[in-house]
Amino acid sequence: FDKETGGVTPLYHGIQALPDDFASHESSLFAPTVEFIRTIHDSTTKSMVGIGNAQDGDKPLALLYRRFTRQFDLSEKFFAGDNSRDEVVHHRQNYKCAAGHTWAIMELLLQPEDEQQRPNEYDGVEEDAVLHAQTAPIVHCAVQVETPPDLLRYIVETNAEDLTRPDTLGNLPLHYAAMSQPPKHDKDGAHFPAFYSKYVMDELLYKFPEAASLKNRDGKFALALAVHTNKQWIGGGVKSLYDAYPDALQQIDLQGNPALQKALSFQEGEEDDQDDDADNDKKDGTIIRDEHHDGIMLIQSKGVHIDEVISCMWAHEEDAGVQMLGCVAVGRLAGEASQPEVLRIALSSVAAVVNAMKAHPNEPIVQDKACTALRKLTPADGYREVSFVASGAIAAMVGAMQAHLGDATVQQEALAALADLVTHSGSDRATVVASVSGLTAIVNSMAAHPSSEEVQREACRALKSMTDYGQEANLPDLPRSQTAPLLQAAIAQFPSSCKASGKEVLSRLSS
């Protein structure tokens, strides 16, 4: 694996090499790209779905979901002029078809290993297992592997009926999530993020909290299953399950689980007692204590891995402090990284940062730090399916400017991020910024902060980058009567910061 492929599995290589598949088929299951990936997947003795690249940790499902969101976004792209003309309709149909094929590949890879065989290969397998293999719902499958958080959310939201439906083996998705074990990674240094299981539990409970009070076919509550698999009190989602249905505790022998017994005695916000015998807990098969996995402490710790930061952000999205500090950590790691390392960080962090902005639209400190993080990640836009358009990053930054017009720091960071993004990624990004009222937001920012050199400098820079592409970018006219006075004032007050870019933009204004 490492020596022959440079630390990238054949499955990942195959996905990365796929073109956008525009071929129309009665069923995406038989599309050429799907059959190609099926062939690779079926030819290996060990599932490669959960194996991350040695260099950046990216995994097949994460790459596929970024690809799917890009294709889906392009299937809804708005063009200048009449959008009912044939070439626009054809473009949209092509990318809708491509997105469908990509989704079919994800469905294929999400099936548990023993369920990916074709029906005629089930000789000697019990009837229940055969039926389960043919009908396993997608949510039940997704919670059994390390599905990327944004993909898991999309699956849960679009297949909510699966949450209430036991599969043929009598389990709800919550039961599978409680039973799942962290993957055993190889020597590539990959590890299982501390808060991933909590995120999965919380996603399922948010949509169907009653699942915590339902037994599986073996008569077990999800809480009992999670305790049996040694999940952590907070990071493993045990606390979430207990809060949802405390009566499930009746199935657990507390005397045989001293760590759980102690966790239940803690008041919210009380620190763990450091002289607890954690080693004995682990040997006795009881719950592993969270110790250093407190969210705030974790993302501020020196040398924290980006996977831990992202997992913590998704698992604590309701906590503005965690989101702010997570964005700070992303920005710091990206700021210290080389360009290849920036891409490694961006693969998972762009979606998490945008999610933080969506979860806390009224918190200027979150918006500020998120825009700073996104600015540091702009060099990754357009590589390995990282997209500031499809992820919603551009819309989120413009939205932050509109919602916090009076906050000079938010304006400065968002303007700088937009300027860097358009400079890096070209006319298409300029068009997208304009399509979400970005030009208006830039002009409004200049008008709202005439005495801030930082805002004026970044606004002039953003306007210059937006107008650098001429007719290649589909932009509305910038009326001279409204914009020229603002540019002239910026040039006069801050000549060293605004003169060069401001004069360039002045020369491009419409009359």
C-alpha positions in Angstrom: 0.0 0.0 0.0 2.5 2.7 1.1 5.4 1.6 -1.1 3.4 0.8 -4.3 0.9 3.7 -4.3 2.6 6.5 -2.4 0.2 6.0 0.6 -3.0 6.2 -1.5 -5.3 3.2 -1.9 -6.3 2.0 -5.3 -9.9 2.9 -4.4 -9.0 6.5 -3.7 -6.9 6.6 -6.9 -9.8 5.3 -8.9 -12.2 7.9 -7.5 -9.8 10.7 -8.1 -9.3 9.7 -11.7 -13.0 9.7 -12.5 -14.3 12.2 -15.0 -17.7 13.8 -14.4 -20.0 11.1 -15.8 -22.7 12.7 -17.9 -23.8 9.4 -19.5 -27.6 8.9 -19.0 -28.7 5.5 -17.7 -32.0 4.1 -16.5 -30.3 3.4 -13.2 -27.1 5.1 -11.9 -26.2 1.6 -10.5 -25.1 0.6 -14.0 -23.3 3.8 -15.0 -19.7 3.2 -16.2 -18.1 5.2 -13.3 -20.1 3.2 -10.7 -19.2 -0.2 -12.4 -15.5 0.9 -12.5 -15.5 1.7 -8.7 -17.4 -1.5 -8.0 -14.7 -3.5 -9.8 -11.9 -2.0 -7.8 -13.9 -2.4 -4.5 -14.8 -6.0 -5.2 -11.3 -7.0 -6.1 -9.8 -6.2 -2.7 -9.8 -8.6 0.2 -9.9 -5.7 2.7 -12.2 -2.8 2.6 -10.5 0.4 1.6 -13.4 2.7 2.4 -12.1 3.7 5.9 -8.4 4.0 5.0 -7.1 7.6 4.8 -4.2 8.7 2.6 -0.9 8.5 4.3 0.0 12.1 3.5 -3.3 14.0 4.2 -5.7 11.5 5.8 -8.4 12.1 3.1 -10.8 9.2 2.6 -12.9 8.0 -0.3 -16.2 9.0 1.1 -15.0 12.5 1.9 -13.6 13.0 -1.6 -16.9 11.7 -3.1 -19.1 14.0 -1.0 -17.0 17.0 -2.0 -17.4 15.9 -5.6 -21.1 15.4 -5.2 -21.7 18.8 -3.7 -19.7 20.4 -6.6 -21.7 18.6 -9.2 -25.0 19.3 -7.5 -24.1 23.0 -7.2 -23.2 23.1 -10.9 -26.6 21.4 -11.7 -28.3 24.5 -10.3 -25.9 27.1 -11.7 -27.5 30.4 -12.9 -26.3 31.9 -16.1 -26.5 35.3 -17.5 -29.4 35.8 -19.9 -32.2 33.3 -20.7 -31.7 30.3 -18.5 -34.3 28.3 -20.5 -32.0 28.1 -23.5 -30.8 24.7 -24.6 -27.2 24.9 -23.6 -28.2 25.9 -20.0 -30.7 23.1 -19.7 -28.1 20.6 -21.1 -25.5 21.8 -18.7 -27.8 21.4 -15.7 -29.0 17.9 -16.9 -25.4 16.8 -17.3 -24.3 17.7 -13.8 -27.5 16.4 -12.2 -26.8 13.1 -13.9 -23.1 13.2 -12.8 -24.2 13.9 -9.2 -26.6 11.0 -9.3 -23.8 8.6 -10.4 -21.5 9.9 -7.6 -24.3 9.3 -5.1 -24.6 5.8 -6.3 -20.9 5.2 -5.7 -21.3 6.5 -2.2 -24.3 4.2 -1.6 -22.1 1.3 -2.9 -19.2 2.0 -0.6 -21.4 2.6 2.5 -22.7 -1.0 2.5 -21.1 -3.0 5.2 -18.3 -5.3 4.0 -20.3 -8.5 4.2 -23.3 -7.0 2.4 -21.6 -5.9 -0.8 -21.8 -9.3 -2.5 -24.4 -9.9 -5.2 -27.4 -12.0 -4.3 -26.2 -15.1 -6.2 -23.2 -15.3 -3.9 -25.1 -15.9 -0.7 -24.9 -19.7 -0.7 -24.9 -21.0 2.8 -25.7 -17.6 4.5 -28.6 -17.4 6.9 -31.9 -16.1 5.4 -32.0 -13.0 7.7 -28.5 -12.0 6.7 -29.3 -12.3 3.0 -32.4 -10.2 3.3 -30.5 -7.6 5.3 -27.8 -7.4 2.7 -30.3 -6.6 0.0 -32.3 -4.1 2.0 -29.9 -2.3 4.4 -31.1 1.3 4.7 -28.5 4.0 4.0 -28.6 5.6 7.5 -28.1 2.2 9.2 -25.0 1.7 6.9 -23.6 5.3 7.3 -23.4 5.1 11.1 -21.3 1.9 11.0 -18.3 3.5 9.2 -16.5 6.8 9.8 -18.7 8.8 7.5 -17.7 12.4 7.1 -19.8 14.6 9.4 -21.3 16.8 6.6 -22.1 13.7 4.6 -23.7 12.0 7.6 -25.9 15.0 8.2 -27.0 15.1 4.6 -27.9 11.4 4.7 -29.8 11.8 7.9 -31.7 14.8 6.7 -32.7 13.3 3.3 -33.5 9.8 4.7 -35.3 10.7 8.0 -37.7 7.8 7.7 -34.7 5.4 8.2 -34.3 6.7 11.8 -37.6 5.2 12.9 -37.4 1.9 11.0 -35.6 -1.2 12.4 -33.7 -3.1 9.7 -34.2 -6.8 9.1 -31.9 -7.6 12.0 -34.0 -5.5 14.4 -31.7 -2.5 14.9 -32.3 1.2 14.5 -29.5 3.4 13.3 -28.9 4.5 16.9 -28.3 0.9 17.9 -25.7 0.5 15.2 -24.0 3.8 16.2 -23.9 2.6 19.8 -22.4 -0.8 18.8 -19.8 0.6 16.4 -16.2 0.3 17.2 -13.4 2.8 16.2 -11.6 1.6 13.2 -8.2 0.0 13.6 -5.9 2.1 11.5 -2.6 1.0 10.1 0.8 2.6 10.5 -0.1 5.8 8.7 -0.7 7.7 11.9 -4.4 8.0 11.4 -6.5 8.0 14.5 -10.2 8.1 15.5 -11.3 11.6 16.6 -12.3 11.9 20.2 -15.7 13.5 19.6 -16.8 11.7 16.4 -19.2 9.2 18.2 -20.8 12.0 20.1 -21.5 13.8 16.9 -23.1 10.7 15.4 -25.3 10.1 18.5 -26.4 13.7 18.6 -27.4 13.8 15.0 -29.6 10.8 15.3 -31.1 11.9 18.6 -31.8 15.4 17.3 -34.1 13.9 14.6 -35.5 11.0 16.6 -34.9 11.2 20.3 -37.4 8.4 21.0 -34.9 6.0 19.6 -33.0 6.0 22.9 -36.1 4.5 24.6 -36.5 1.7 22.0 -34.9 -1.8 22.4 -33.4 -3.8 19.5 -34.3 -7.4 18.8 -32.0 -8.5 21.5 -33.8 -6.3 24.0 -31.0 -3.8 24.4 -31.2 -0.1 24.7 -28.6 2.0 22.8 -27.2 3.2 26.1 -26.4 -0.4 27.2 -24.8 -1.1 23.8 -22.6 2.0 24.0 -21.4 1.1 27.5 -20.7 -2.5 26.4 -18.4 -1.1 23.6 -16.5 1.1 26.1 -17.5 4.4 24.6 -16.5 7.5 26.4 -18.9 9.4 28.6 -18.9 12.6 26.6 -16.8 12.0 23.4 -18.4 8.6 22.9 -22.0 9.9 23.2 -22.9 8.0 26.3 -24.0 11.1 28.1 -26.2 12.1 25.1 -27.9 8.7 25.3 -28.3 8.9 29.0 -29.8 12.4 28.8 -32.3 11.2 26.1 -33.5 8.2 28.1 -32.2 7.8 31.7 -34.3 4.8 32.4 -32.1 2.7 30.1 -29.6 2.7 33.0 -31.6 -0.2 34.4 -29.8 -2.6 31.9 -26.4 -1.6 33.2 -24.6 -3.0 36.2 -23.2 0.2 37.8 -21.2 -1.8 40.4 -19.3 -3.3 37.5 -18.8 0.1 35.8 -17.2 2.4 38.3 -16.2 4.9 35.7 -19.8 5.3 34.6 -20.9 5.4 38.2 -18.5 8.3 38.8 -19.4 10.1 35.6 -23.1 10.1 36.6 -22.2 11.7 39.9 -20.4 14.6 38.4 -22.2 17.9 38.2 -22.2 19.7 34.9 -19.0 21.7 34.5 -17.2 19.9 37.3 -13.7 18.7 36.4 -12.7 15.1 36.4 -10.8 13.9 39.5 -7.3 13.2 38.2 -6.5 10.4 40.7 -9.2 8.1 39.4 -7.7 4.8 38.4 -8.2 5.0 34.6 -6.0 2.1 33.9 -8.1 -0.2 36.0 -11.2 1.0 34.3 -9.9 0.1 30.9 -8.7 -3.3 32.0 -12.1 -4.0 33.6 -13.8 -3.3 30.2 -15.6 -0.2 31.5 -16.1 3.2 30.0 -12.9 5.0 29.0 -12.8 8.4 30.8 -12.6 11.5 28.7 -9.8 13.1 30.7 -8.1 15.4 28.2 -10.9 15.3 25.7 -12.8 18.3 27.0 -13.6 20.3 23.9 -12.3 23.7 24.8 -9.1 22.3 26.2 -8.6 19.9 23.3 -8.7 22.4 20.4 -6.4 24.8 22.3 -3.8 22.2 23.1 -0.4 22.4 21.5 0.1 20.1 18.6 -3.6 19.3 18.2 -4.4 17.3 15.1 -6.7 18.9 12.5 -9.0 15.9 12.7 -9.6 16.5 16.4 -10.4 20.1 15.8 -12.9 19.4 13.1 -14.5 16.5 15.0 -14.8 18.7 18.1 -16.4 21.6 16.1 -19.1 19.3 14.6 -19.8 17.7 18.0 -20.2 21.0 19.8 -21.8 23.2 17.1 -24.2 24.7 19.6 -21.2 26.1 21.6 -20.1 29.4 20.2 -16.9 29.3 22.2 -15.9 26.0 20.7 -16.7 27.2 17.2 -14.7 30.4 17.7 -11.7 28.6 19.1 -12.0 25.9 16.4 -11.8 28.5 13.7 -8.8 30.1 15.5 -7.1 26.7 15.5 -7.9 26.1 11.8 -6.5 29.6 10.9 -3.4 29.1 13.0 -2.6 25.6 11.5 -3.2 26.8 8.0 -1.2 30.0 8.5 1.8 27.9 9.7 1.5 25.4 6.9 3.1 25.0 3.5 0.7 25.0 0.5 0.4 21.2 0.3 -0.3 21.2 4.1 -3.0 23.9 3.6 -4.8 21.6 1.2 -4.6 18.8 3.8 -6.2 21.1 6.3 -8.8 22.4 3.9 -10.1 19.0 2.9 -12.1 18.7 6.1 -12.1 22.2 7.6 -13.8 24.3 5.0 -17.1 22.6 5.6 -16.7 22.8 9.4 -15.9 26.5 9.4 -18.9 27.3 7.1 -21.0 25.2 9.5 -19.8 27.3 12.4 -20.9 30.5 10.6 -24.3 29.0 9.8 -24.8 27.8 13.4 -23.9 31.2 15.0 -24.8 34.0 12.5 -25.3 36.5 15.3 -22.0 36.0 16.9 -19.5 38.5 15.4 -16.5 36.8 17.0 -17.3 33.5 15.3 -17.9 35.3 12.0 -14.6 37.2 12.3 -12.5 34.1 13.2 -14.2 32.0 10.5 -13.5 34.6 7.8 -9.8 34.6 9.0 -9.7 30.8 8.7 -11.3 30.8 5.3 -8.8 33.4 4.1 -5.9 31.2 5.1 -7.6 28.3 3.2 -8.2 30.1 -0.1 -5.1 28.5 -1.8 -6.9 25.1 -1.6 -9.9 26.3 -3.5 -10.4 24.2 -6.7 -8.0 21.4 -5.7 -9.2 17.9 -4.8 -12.8 18.9 -5.0 -12.4 21.7 -2.4 -14.9 24.4 -3.4 -15.6 27.7 -1.8 -18.8 27.9 -3.9 -20.3 24.4 -3.3 -19.4 24.5 0.4 -21.3 27.8 0.8 -18.1 29.6 2.0 -18.6 32.6 -0.4 -22.2 33.1 0.6 -21.3 32.7 4.3 -18.7 35.5 4.1 -20.9 37.9 2.2 -23.7 37.0 4.7 -21.4 37.9 7.6 -20.7 41.3 6.0 -24.4 42.0 5.6 -25.3 40.9 9.1 -22.4 42.7 10.9 -22.1 45.9 8.9 -21.1 47.9 11.9 -18.3 45.5 13.0 -15.1 46.7 11.4 -13.1 43.5 12.2 -15.7 41.3 10.5 -15.7 43.6 7.5 -11.9 43.6 7.2 -11.5 39.8 7.5 -14.3 39.0 5.1 -13.1 41.6 2.5 -9.6 40.2 2.8 -10.8 36.6 2.3 -12.9 37.6 -0.7 -10.0 39.5 -2.3 -7.6 36.6 -1.8 -10.1 34.1 -3.1 -11.0 35.9 -6.3 -7.3 36.7 -7.0 -6.5 33.0 -6.5 -9.4 31.3 -8.2 -10.3 33.7 -11.1 -13.3 35.1 -12.9 -15.8 32.3 -12.0 -15.4 33.2 -8.3 -15.8 36.9 -9.0 -19.1 36.0 -10.7 -20.3 34.0 -7.8 -19.4 36.7 -5.3 -21.4 39.2 -7.3 -24.3 36.8 -7.6 -24.8 36.8 -3.8 -24.7 40.6 -3.6 -21.0 40.7 -2.8 -20.3 43.9 -4.7 -23.0 45.7 -2.8 -21.6 44.4 0.5 -18.2 45.7 -0.4 -19.4 49.2 -1.2 -21.6 49.2 1.9 -18.6 48.3 4.0 -16.6 51.2 2.6 -19.5 53.6 3.4 -19.9 52.2 6.9 -16.2 52.5 7.9 -14.7 55.6 6.3 -12.1 56.0 9.0 -10.8 52.5 9.1 -7.7 52.1 7.0 -7.9 48.3 7.2 -11.5 48.2 5.9 -10.8 50.7 3.1 -7.6 48.9 2.1 -9.2 45.5 1.9 -12.3 46.9 0.2 -10.2 48.6 -2.6 -8.3 45.4 -3.0 -11.5 43.3 -3.2 -13.0 45.6 -5.8 -9.8 45.5 -7.9 -9.7 41.7 -7.8 -13.4 41.5 -8.7 -13.0 43.8 -11.7 -9.6 42.4 -12.9 -11.3 39.9 -15.3 -13.3 42.3 -17.5 -15.9 40.5 -19.5 -14.8 37.1 -18.3 -16.7 37.8 -15.0 -20.4 38.4 -15.1 -20.7 41.4 -12.9 -23.3 44.1 -12.5 -22.2 47.7 -13.3 -20.6 49.6 -10.5 -22.2 53.1 -10.8 -19.7 55.9 -10.7 -22.0 58.2 -8.9 -22.2 55.9 -5.8 -18.7 54.2 -5.8 -16.4 56.9 -7.0 -16.8 59.2 -4.0 -16.0 56.3 -1.7 -12.9 55.4 -3.6 -11.7 59.0 -3.8 -12.1 59.4 -0.1 -10.2 56.3 0.6 -7.4 57.4 -1.7 -7.2 60.8 -0.1 -7.2 59.6 3.5 -5.1 56.5 3.1 -2.9 57.0 0.0 -0.2 54.4 0.9 -2.9 51.7 1.3 -5.5 52.6 -1.2 -4.1 54.7 -4.0 -2.9 52.0 -6.4 -5.9 49.7 -6.2 -8.4 52.5 -5.8 -7.3 54.3 -8.9 -7.4 51.1 -10.9 -11.0 50.5 -9.9 -11.9 54.2 -10.6 -10.7 53.7 -14.2 -13.1 50.7 -14.6 -16.3 52.3 -13.3 -19.3 52.7 -15.6 -20.5 56.2 -16.2 
